[in-house]
Amino acid sequence: MVSYTLEDYDAIIFSGFSYTLPENISNAIKDLYNSLGITETTPTLVTSSSSESLNKDNRLKNKPHNQFNKKCEKGSPRNDTWERLRAFQATKLEKKEGMGKLLDDIRACLNKISNKNYETQRENIMKYIVDIMDKDMDDDDLSMDSTDEENPRDNDMNIIANSIFDTASANKFYSELYAMLYKDLIQKYPLFQSIIPNFLNKYIENMENIKTFDPNLDYDSYCDNNKINEKRKAMSMFIVNLMIKDILREDEVVDLIIHFQNIIHGHIDTEGKTGVIDEIAENIFILVTSSISKLSSHERWNVIVDNVSKFSKLKSKEHVSLSSRSAFKHMDILDIYRKSQISQDISNESA
């Protein structure tokens, strides 16, 4: 059985080796040159650092290893290279334990959740929450003399809730599942309900501070901002689903929609607000069209529809920050609403 030492590998790496392309591959390359109209040059079929190194490599095969070893004296560049490779230490990933690991496990379950495995992932998350609460109780017992007013359990529940919100904002497709999960969590741990107001305040603040970037001036920031915009739209969908699951009140969503409508009406005559209005209009479209079945009987639904109708009739040339895109988006809202009314009328007649 043939064996090789590190010095053999060293010779191959630093001195090169011989290799000749098979004739059929060489012919294929020549045909490709001709097809592309490229002036053919003689391909180098032998890959080596030099003819001298190739000859040296060939001579090496016929020499005993101890003769080669004598040439590789300590301190030579090649020997130093191998010494560095031997001394290389692989990066060790920090392995989380305790609370950090449990929170990471919950995030992993959130990322895995789907229609097919919802029950399984929900039970896993519930189990991890029980483990977290048990650990918090142990920590309380160990720190009874502490004057720190912060409740570890509340802090951990906030982290879990924010993980759900963050995951929901990154995955619009499973928004309904995350809302269902949050409802299940509230039923078992009412503390999760108390976190909702803070979540809504952050959502409103995010909507009120939309940024825009010119791709011709700062393309990287433009791309990063597009990701933020997509997350915001996913969060709008999540809010609708929280309302459909009766976690949010209808009044709360109606207030959000009317508030955002007032913002865009206040910006249409302000220079440089076109991008902001376009983005808010996208979110209003999601909030309104996805909640028609739930909100169409609300006492202030007509206010929302009237605002949409008025905006759809505005002309972009008469308002400095109004784009045709936003006007058409409001027309789409009206079109979807009217179609839903027709469907509802047909359904009532058949009943």
Buried (B, 14 or more C-beta within 10 A) or exposed (E): EEEEEEBBEBBEEEBBBEEEBEEEEEEEEEEEBEEEEEEEEEEEEEEBBEEEBBEBBEEBEEEEEEEBEEEBEEEEEBBEEBEEEEEEEEEEEEEEEEBEEBBEBBBBBBEEBEEEEBEEBBEBBBBBBEBBBEBBEEBEEEEEEEEEEEEBBEEBBBBBBBBBBBBBBBBBEBBBBBBBBBBBBBEEBEBBBEBBEEBBEEBBEBBEEBEBBEEEEEEEBBEEBEEEBBBBBBBBBBBBBBBBBEBBEBEBBBBBBBEBBEBBBEBBEEEEBBBBBBBBBBBBBBBBBBBBEBBBEBEBBEBBBEBBBEBBEBEBEEBBBBBEEBBEBBBBBBEBBEEBEEEEEEEEEEE
